[in-house]
Amino acid sequence: MSKTIATFVATAALALSVSSTASATVYTDEAAWRAAVGGVFAVENFDSLSTGSDVNSLTNLGIAFDPLDDGTQPTVQPYSSTGGIPRSGPNNLLNDRDFTLPGRGPINVRPINSGDFIFALGLWNVGGDDQLQLAFYDETDTLIELVVSAVASGFFGIVNGNGAKRAEVSFVGGNGYAPTDDWQTATREIFDPNIPPEIPIPAALPLFLSGLAAGGFLTRRKKKTS
């Protein structure tokens, strides 16, 4: 095989393959997390949702919420009632509904489409006196990676090339009453960290074929000249 053909084969293999060893990376800086997903993500700040409403799913983020420990759902609540450190607007997502301590348990999310994965999830801890953690779990419910937020307020997120089947927001310290805000995800439909952004999958196959053709032409031309 000529060097030209070998180069194109290597390039196409990089673009078309999905690594089975892709690792998870944790972030406590929102800008770094967004850069890691190539700037392709969706955000929900809960300000357009009705105050007091249950949150069963967020279609714009591609995620569905499991019931809390008591069987209820997380709710949209105003900072004026929950307290905490406002992030982007008047509302946040709370693991409670009547503002009593402690809250009603961890928040668990899964892809809306059961055949999909969560490749990246980030959010803000806005509780004011709590420290939260985000954990990714695979299809066997084995822990992939976790990241811990700053105390009181701060962004925390994970990017994982293999994708997670479940993500859980739980408590490291505080009273278990956890307002969160600015949830943001990148799911399979809009982002795959294993694919270099310069060579997306739809363009990779033509590139591969044209590379083989060019390599063959150069090889034949060289032989003819000789």
Secondary structure as UniProt FT lines:
FT   HELIX           3..16
FT   STRAND          24..27
FT   HELIX           30..36
FT   TURN            37..39
FT   STRAND          42..44
FT   TURN            47..48
FT   TURN            51..52
FT   STRAND          57..58
FT   TURN            59..62
FT   STRAND          63..65
FT   TURN            69..70
FT   STRAND          75..78
FT   HELIX           79..82
FT   STRAND          91..94
FT   STRAND          107..111
FT   TURN            114..115
FT   STRAND          118..125
FT   STRAND          131..137
FT   TURN            139..140
FT   STRAND          143..148
FT   STRAND          154..164
FT   STRAND          166..173
FT   STRAND          180..187
FT   TURN            188..190
FT   TURN            193..194
FT   TURN            197..198
FT   HELIX           201..225
//
